[in-house]
Amino acid sequence: MKYQALKWEVLGNPERPEEKCIGVITMNRPEALNAVDVRMRVELDILCDEIANNSHIKVVILTGAGRGFCAGGDLKSEAGPVGALDEDFDFGDFGPYKELAGYFFNDLRHEVLQRAFRKLEDLPPVVIAAINGPAVGIGLEMCTLCDIRYASDRARLGEVAVPAGFLPESGGARNLPKLVGIGRAMELIMTGRIIDADEAERIGLVERVVPASEIDRAVDEWVESIVRADAKAIRLQKELIREWERLPLEEAIVAGIEVFANAYDSDAPVRRAQSFLDRRAESKS
């Protein structure tokens, strides 16, 4: 499909430009600080399927257009359908079912969002959040779904659902405690406090903070260091890390053996080892 709320690019490996292995998802509603509307939810759901079916992608970068990462859910576009405006929202010609249409729409938009975010979290490539500005509400939850988070020093992060009268629905309450601990997660979720990038790094919410003018270059450098490896090794290692996170110890050990054996289904380990030994021999000669 033609994406509008999102921009999708596939870039080449800096060392081997013909190898198209770096995906970039840009939330493309800068006029709304990339707030997530219904269209963006649907596009992300479809795009995640496209990425999952592309075995060449090693890394996906998730970022926002303009000066923000993602300001959360787009209340302006969703207030009408959920009955938060003074006037009735026109769903179209549903006849006697017009009132029911609102309930169906509300359920569907939540279902699509949760499905899309679960797909994002489960993508085989490594997913990096390049947090170039404010990331609040759903925006913060998207960050917690990613494997690695790098932030601009202009980033501001917060979970604002509870003070607004509803709940984090897209992984924030599940993933935030794993990153910052239960106590800090409880504080951030219950108070809606917005923190700056330095505090986010200090508590483990983001891995690195860089000046705003350097965020793109810095992320590119980190990505370049990852994509030197083969796609299969990257994907299997991500899978194994996730398995160790959720499985009991004995099952995780078995899973590790299976994944390690799977890596040898290709010639990449032998080829890489031989290349290393050749370089080592050349350096000694």
C-alpha positions in Angstrom: 0.0 0.0 0.0 1.0 3.7 -0.3 2.0 4.8 3.2 1.0 8.3 4.2 1.2 8.5 8.0 4.4 6.6 7.9 7.4 6.8 5.6 9.2 3.5 4.9 12.7 3.3 3.4 15.1 0.4 2.9 18.8 1.5 2.8 22.0 -0.3 1.8 24.7 -1.6 4.0 27.3 1.2 4.2 30.1 -1.4 3.5 28.1 -3.2 0.8 25.6 -0.7 -0.7 24.0 -3.4 -2.9 22.9 -5.2 0.3 19.5 -3.5 1.2 19.3 -4.4 4.9 18.5 -1.3 6.9 14.8 -0.3 7.2 13.8 3.1 8.4 10.2 3.8 9.7 9.5 7.5 10.1 6.3 8.6 11.7 5.2 11.2 9.3 2.8 13.6 10.9 5.1 16.4 12.0 2.3 18.9 12.2 0.9 16.9 15.1 4.2 15.9 16.6 3.6 12.5 15.0 0.7 11.7 17.2 -0.8 8.3 16.3 -4.1 8.5 14.5 -6.2 5.6 13.2 -4.4 5.6 9.8 -1.0 5.4 11.4 -2.2 2.4 13.4 -3.4 0.6 10.3 -0.3 1.4 8.3 2.0 0.2 11.1 0.1 -3.1 11.3 0.5 -3.6 7.5 4.1 -2.5 7.4 5.2 -4.8 10.2 3.9 -7.7 8.1 5.9 -6.5 5.2 9.1 -6.2 7.3 8.6 -9.6 8.9 8.4 -11.2 5.5 11.6 -9.6 4.3 14.5 -11.9 5.4 17.2 -9.4 4.2 16.4 -6.7 6.8 18.9 -6.7 9.7 18.0 -3.5 11.5 14.9 -1.3 11.6 15.2 2.3 12.8 12.0 3.9 14.2 12.0 7.7 14.4 9.7 10.7 13.9 9.6 13.5 11.3 10.3 17.0 12.4 11.0 18.0 15.9 9.2 15.1 17.7 9.3 11.4 18.0 5.7 10.8 18.9 3.3 12.9 21.1 1.1 9.9 21.9 -2.4 9.2 20.6 -4.0 11.8 18.4 -6.9 12.8 20.7 -8.1 15.4 18.2 -8.9 12.8 15.6 -10.2 10.2 18.1 -12.2 12.4 20.4 -15.3 12.5 18.2 -15.7 8.7 17.6 -15.4 8.1 21.4 -18.0 10.7 22.2 -15.7 13.3 23.8 -16.9 16.2 21.7 -20.1 18.3 22.2 -21.5 17.4 18.7 -22.3 13.9 17.5 -19.6 12.3 15.3 -20.9 11.3 11.8 -19.9 7.7 11.2 -21.9 7.7 7.9 -25.1 6.0 6.9 -25.4 3.2 9.5 -29.2 3.8 9.9 -30.5 2.3 13.2 -26.9 1.0 13.9 -25.3 4.4 14.1 -25.0 4.3 17.9 -23.5 0.8 17.8 -21.0 1.9 15.2 -19.2 4.0 17.8 -18.7 1.0 20.1 -17.4 -1.1 17.2 -15.0 1.7 16.1 -13.7 2.2 19.6 -13.0 -1.6 20.1 -11.4 -1.9 16.6 -9.0 1.0 17.0 -7.7 -0.5 20.2 -7.5 -4.0 18.7 -5.5 -2.7 15.7 -3.1 -0.7 17.8 -2.3 -3.6 20.1 -1.9 -6.0 17.2 0.4 -3.6 15.4 2.5 -2.9 18.5 2.8 -6.6 19.2 4.0 -7.2 15.7 6.6 -4.3 16.1 7.9 -5.9 19.3 8.1 -9.3 17.7 9.9 -8.2 14.5 12.9 -10.5 13.6 15.3 -7.6 12.9 16.8 -5.5 15.7 14.6 -2.5 16.2 16.2 0.8 17.3 14.2 3.8 18.5 15.9 7.0 17.5 14.2 9.3 19.9 14.6 12.7 18.3 12.2 14.7 20.5 9.2 14.2 22.8 8.0 10.6 23.3 5.0 10.5 25.6 2.0 8.2 26.1 1.9 5.8 23.1 5.1 7.4 21.9 6.9 6.2 25.1 5.3 2.8 24.8 6.6 2.4 21.2 10.1 3.1 22.6 9.7 0.3 25.2 8.8 -2.1 22.4 12.1 -1.5 20.6 15.2 -3.5 21.4 17.5 -0.5 21.8 16.8 3.2 22.5 19.0 6.1 21.6 17.8 9.6 22.5 18.5 13.2 21.5 19.3 15.5 24.4 16.0 17.3 23.4 14.0 14.1 24.1 11.3 14.2 26.8 9.7 11.0 27.8 6.6 10.2 29.9 3.6 7.9 30.4 0.6 10.2 30.7 -2.4 7.8 30.4 -3.4 7.5 34.1 -3.5 11.2 34.9 -5.6 11.6 31.7 -8.1 9.2 33.0 -7.3 6.0 31.1 -4.6 3.3 31.1 -1.4 2.5 29.1 -2.6 -0.1 26.6 0.3 -0.8 24.3 3.0 -2.3 26.4 4.1 0.5 28.6 2.9 -1.0 31.9 4.3 -4.3 30.9 7.7 -3.2 29.5 8.6 -0.1 31.5 9.2 -2.1 34.8 11.6 -4.4 33.0 13.7 -1.4 31.9 13.6 0.9 35.0 12.3 -1.3 37.8 8.9 -1.7 39.3 9.1 1.3 41.7 10.3 3.8 39.1 7.8 2.5 36.6 5.0 2.8 39.1 6.0 6.4 39.8 6.2 7.4 36.2 3.0 5.7 35.2 0.9 7.0 38.2 2.2 10.6 38.2 2.6 11.1 34.5 5.8 12.9 35.2 7.8 13.8 32.1 11.5 13.2 32.3 14.4 14.6 30.3 16.9 12.5 28.3 19.6 12.6 30.9 17.3 11.2 33.6 16.0 8.6 31.1 19.6 7.4 30.5 20.4 7.4 34.2 17.4 5.1 35.1 18.0 2.8 32.1 15.1 3.8 30.0 17.4 4.7 27.1 20.9 3.4 26.3 22.6 6.5 25.0 22.0 10.3 24.8 23.6 12.4 22.1 23.3 16.1 21.1 20.2 16.7 18.9 22.4 17.7 15.9 24.2 14.3 16.1 21.4 11.8 16.7 21.1 10.7 13.0 24.9 10.3 12.6 25.3 8.5 15.9 22.4 6.1 15.1 23.9 5.4 11.7 27.2 4.5 13.2 25.7 2.1 15.7 23.6 0.5 13.0 26.7 0.2 10.8 28.4 -1.8 13.6 25.4 -4.2 13.7 24.8 -4.8 10.0 28.4 -6.1 9.5 27.1 -9.4 10.8 24.9 -11.8 8.8 21.2 -11.4 8.9 20.6 -14.9 10.2 23.0 -14.4 13.1 21.4 -11.1 14.1 17.9 -12.5 14.0 18.8 -15.7 15.9 20.6 -13.8 18.6 17.6 -11.5 19.1 15.4 -14.5 19.3 17.7 -16.1 21.9 17.8 -13.0 24.0 14.0 -12.8 24.0 13.8 -16.6 24.9 16.2 -16.1 27.9 14.0 -13.3 29.0 10.7 -15.2 29.2 11.7 -18.9 29.7 12.7 -20.7 32.9 16.4 -21.4 33.1 16.4 -25.1 32.0 14.1 -24.4 29.0 16.2 -21.3 28.1 19.4 -23.5 28.0 17.7 -26.0 25.7 16.5 -23.1 23.5 20.0 -21.7 23.3 21.4 -25.0 22.1 18.8 -25.3 19.4 19.3 -21.7 18.2 23.1 -22.2 18.2 22.8 -25.3 16.1 20.4 -23.5 13.8 23.1 -20.9 13.1 25.1 -23.6 11.4 22.4 -24.3 8.8 24.2 -21.8 6.6 27.8 -21.4 5.7 28.1 -18.0 7.4 29.8 -19.2 10.7 32.5 -21.1 8.7 32.9 -18.3 6.2 33.3 -15.6 8.9 35.7 -17.7 11.0 37.9 -18.3 8.0 37.9 -14.6 7.1 39.0 -13.8 10.7 41.8 -16.4 10.6 43.0 -15.0 7.2 43.1 -11.5 8.5 45.0 -12.6 11.6 47.5 -14.5 9.5 48.1 -11.4 7.3 48.6 -9.2 10.3 51.4 -11.5 11.6 53.2 -11.8 8.3 
